[in-house]
Amino acid sequence: MEEFDPAGPADSIASVTDRVRSIDLGGPASAAYFLGATLVVVGAEETVTLVDAACETARVEVSGGAILCAASDGKRVVLGGDDGKLSAVESSGKPVAIATDPKRRWIDNVALHPDGAVAWSAGKIAFVRGAKGEDKFFEVPSTVGGLAFAPKGMRLAIAHYNGVTLWFPNMAANAEMLEWAGSHLGVVFSPDNKFLVTTMHEPAMHGWRLADSQHMRMSGYPGRVRSISWTAGGKGLATSGADSVIVWPFAAKDGPMGKQPAMLAPLSARVSAVACHPKQDILAAGYSDGTVLMVRLTDGAEILVRRNGKGAVSALAWSSNGAMLAFAAEDGEAGLLTL
């Protein structure tokens, strides 16, 4: 990857817009992932679009209706839909059926474990299929809002109303409950396995230090936080939900407790998507007015990737080596930037 070198403070914002290759998706996008050099853009309905290095596209039908959730481990993209089916797509483009809910309930959350295990939810029940193919399930008090595997060990976080349940599928011990009033939706572990953070239906996030269940309140957002991303090394958590990218500090043992977040790349539009570079202190930010920026975390310097005036940015993705950045928007337009 080339050195990130934006214009100095006295200059107008640097731009790489002329190096972005445009992609017509034919419909709105909900997520994007790289499988090697292949970009997989998840549509809102029925199909995913595979994009190769030459920006040639191929559409693959993976659902009979709305695609409600997606996750990737860099080898496959796993998707659940309102047809009750869970399927996977690899870079070859061939969809593979994983599971079908016996009652055809919506599959609205999915998570992947590094060892190949997959978790999904339907209603109040979270399911786990282990790497050897064995299925287990666990019911929580209310509809599952989000799922995440811990980075170490076989532990699944299940977000729901009034908290998060930590379930060990391979152990007979009772699950652990982390309580906090409200509706918890997305959930993530920190890369060092020390913290757990949820996004909420309210314009806020909540966190716990796992060693002692100490609470961490992260509030003050004007809107709901719909996109979060850990910085390289896990020292910060970048979030959407405001007219700046909010980055919470997690380098110290207390995480963000008693600390103020950094506020980067302010615009007169709401941040709608964030994605941190996998190796460098750089992030990509997408906005409700269609703007995409690359931002250097150390000093907030910016590079323009996509100009405003188009559909809101709904997905961002970096390739695993950080050499490619992709974005996709609600108007069906996507772009690929090679650095």
SVG drawing of the C-alpha trace seen along z (x, -y; Angstrom):
<svg xmlns="http://www.w3.org/2000/svg" viewBox="-43 -27 47 60">
<polyline fill="none" stroke="black" stroke-width="0.4" points="0.0,0.0 1.2,-3.5 2.0,-5.9 -1.1,-7.7 -0.2,-11.3 -3.1,-13.8 -2.8,-17.5 -1.5,-19.7 -3.8,-21.8 -3.4,-24.8 -4.4,-22.9 -7.7,-21.7 -8.6,-18.1 -6.7,-15.6 -8.6,-13.3 -8.3,-9.9 -11.7,-10.0 -10.3,-9.7 -8.8,-6.3 -12.1,-4.8 -13.6,-2.3 -17.4,-2.4 -19.6,0.7 -23.3,0.7 -25.0,3.2 -28.5,2.8 -29.9,2.3 -29.1,1.2 -26.3,2.9 -26.4,3.9 -22.8,5.2 -19.5,5.8 -16.6,8.2 -13.4,9.3 -12.6,12.9 -9.0,12.6 -9.1,10.2 -12.8,10.9 -15.3,8.4 -18.7,9.7 -21.4,7.1 -24.5,8.2 -27.8,6.9 -30.9,6.1 -32.9,8.7 -32.1,12.2 -28.6,11.7 -25.0,11.0 -22.7,9.5 -19.2,10.8 -16.6,8.3 -13.2,9.5 -10.0,7.4 -11.0,6.2 -14.4,5.0 -16.3,7.7 -19.4,8.6 -21.5,11.7 -24.8,11.9 -25.6,15.0 -29.0,15.7 -28.7,16.8 -32.2,16.1 -35.8,16.3 -36.5,12.9 -34.8,10.3 -31.3,10.9 -31.4,10.0 -27.8,10.7 -24.3,11.5 -20.9,12.2 -17.5,13.2 -14.3,14.8 -12.4,13.9 -13.0,17.4 -16.7,17.3 -19.7,15.0 -22.6,16.5 -26.1,15.0 -29.5,15.5 -32.8,14.4 -36.5,14.1 -37.0,17.4 -35.5,19.2 -32.4,20.3 -28.7,19.9 -26.3,20.2 -22.6,19.5 -20.9,18.0 -17.2,18.5 -15.1,16.6 -16.0,19.2 -19.6,17.8 -21.3,21.1 -23.9,20.8 -23.9,23.6 -26.9,24.4 -26.0,24.5 -29.2,24.8 -33.0,24.2 -35.1,23.2 -37.7,26.0 -40.4,23.3 -39.1,21.1 -38.5,18.3 -36.4,15.3 -32.7,15.8 -31.7,12.3 -28.2,12.7 -25.1,14.6 -21.6,14.9 -18.5,16.9 -15.7,18.5 -12.1,18.7 -12.3,22.5 -15.2,22.8 -18.1,22.8 -21.1,20.7 -23.9,19.2 -27.2,17.9 -30.5,16.9 -34.2,17.2 -36.5,15.4 -35.3,16.1 -33.1,19.0 -29.4,18.9 -27.9,21.9 -24.3,23.0 -22.9,25.5 -19.5,26.6 -16.6,27.1 -17.4,30.9 -21.0,30.3 -22.7,30.8 -25.7,28.4 -26.5,26.9 -29.0,24.2 -29.7,21.8 -32.9,19.7 -32.6,16.2 -35.4,14.2 -36.3,12.1 -35.6,11.8 -31.9,12.1 -30.5,8.7 -26.9,9.7 -24.3,12.5 -20.5,12.5 -17.9,15.2 -15.1,14.4 -11.7,14.1 -10.4,16.8 -12.2,20.0 -15.7,21.1 -17.9,18.5 -20.9,16.8 -22.3,13.4 -26.0,13.2 -27.4,9.6 -31.1,9.2 -33.4,6.9 -31.8,5.8 -28.4,7.2 -26.1,9.9 -25.9,13.6 -22.5,15.3 -22.9,18.9 -20.3,21.6 -21.8,24.2 -19.2,26.9 -19.7,26.6 -22.6,27.7 -22.2,24.7 -24.9,22.1 -24.6,19.1 -23.5,15.7 -25.7,12.7 -24.4,9.1 -27.3,6.8 -28.1,3.3 -31.6,1.9 -32.6,1.3 -32.6,3.1 -29.2,4.4 -28.6,5.0 -25.1,5.4 -22.4,6.9 -18.6,7.3 -15.7,8.5 -12.5,6.4 -9.7,8.2 -7.8,8.7 -10.9,10.4 -11.0,7.9 -14.2,6.0 -17.6,6.5 -19.6,3.7 -23.2,3.5 -24.9,1.1 -28.4,0.2 -31.8,-0.7 -31.3,-4.0 -28.6,-6.4 -25.9,-4.9 -23.6,-2.0 -22.9,0.0 -19.9,2.0 -18.5,4.3 -15.0,5.1 -15.2,8.9 -12.8,9.4 -15.3,7.9 -18.4,6.9 -17.7,3.2 -20.0,1.1 -18.9,-1.4 -21.5,-3.9 -20.9,-5.4 -23.6,-7.9 -24.2,-11.3 -25.0,-10.2 -27.6,-12.1 -28.6,-8.9 -28.4,-5.1 -25.0,-3.5 -25.3,-1.1 -21.7,-0.6 -18.6,0.0 -15.1,1.2 -12.0,1.9 -8.8,0.0 -5.7,2.0 -4.5,3.6 -7.8,3.0 -6.7,-0.2 -9.8,-2.1 -13.4,-1.5 -14.7,-3.7 -18.4,-4.3 -21.1,-5.8 -24.2,-7.7 -22.9,-11.3 -21.7,-13.9 -18.2,-12.9 -16.5,-9.6 -16.5,-8.8 -13.5,-6.7 -13.5,-5.4 -10.1,-4.6 -9.5,-1.0 -5.7,-1.0 -5.8,-1.3 -7.0,1.4 -10.2,-0.6 -11.1,-1.1 -13.0,-4.3 -14.1,-4.7 -13.5,-8.3 -12.1,-9.2 -13.5,-11.3 -13.6,-9.8 -11.8,-11.3 -14.1,-13.1 -12.7,-12.9 -13.8,-13.9 -16.8,-16.2 -19.3,-16.8 -22.7,-18.3 -24.0,-14.7 -24.4,-11.7 -21.7,-9.0 -23.4,-5.9 -20.5,-3.4 -17.0,-2.9 -14.2,-0.5 -10.7,-0.5 -7.7,0.5 -6.4,3.9 -2.8,2.9 -2.5,-0.9 -4.0,-3.7 -6.4,-4.6 -10.1,-4.3 -12.7,-4.7 -15.9,-6.6 -19.1,-6.8 -21.8,-9.4 -25.5,-9.8 -24.9,-12.2 -22.8,-9.6 -19.4,-11.0 -16.5,-8.5 -13.4,-9.7 -10.1,-8.0 -9.0,-9.4 -5.6,-9.1 -6.3,-8.4 -3.1,-10.1 -3.9,-13.6 -7.3,-13.4 -6.0,-14.2 -8.5,-13.3 -8.5,-12.0 -11.7,-12.2 -12.7,-8.9 -16.3,-9.6 -18.0,-13.0 -21.4,-13.7 -24.8,-14.1 -25.5,-10.5 -27.0,-7.6 -26.0,-7.1 -23.1,-4.8 -24.3,-1.5 -21.2,0.7 -17.4,0.3 -14.7,3.0 -10.9,3.3 -9.1,6.2 -7.1,8.3 -3.8,6.8 -5.3,3.3 -4.5,2.7 -8.1,2.3 -11.0,0.3 -14.6,0.9 -17.8,-1.0 -21.4,-0.4 -24.4,-2.7 -28.2,-2.6 -28.6,-3.8 -26.9,-0.7 -23.6,-2.3 -20.4,-0.8 -16.7,-1.6 -13.3,0.1 -10.1,-1.8 -6.7,-0.1 -4.0,-1.8"/>
</svg>
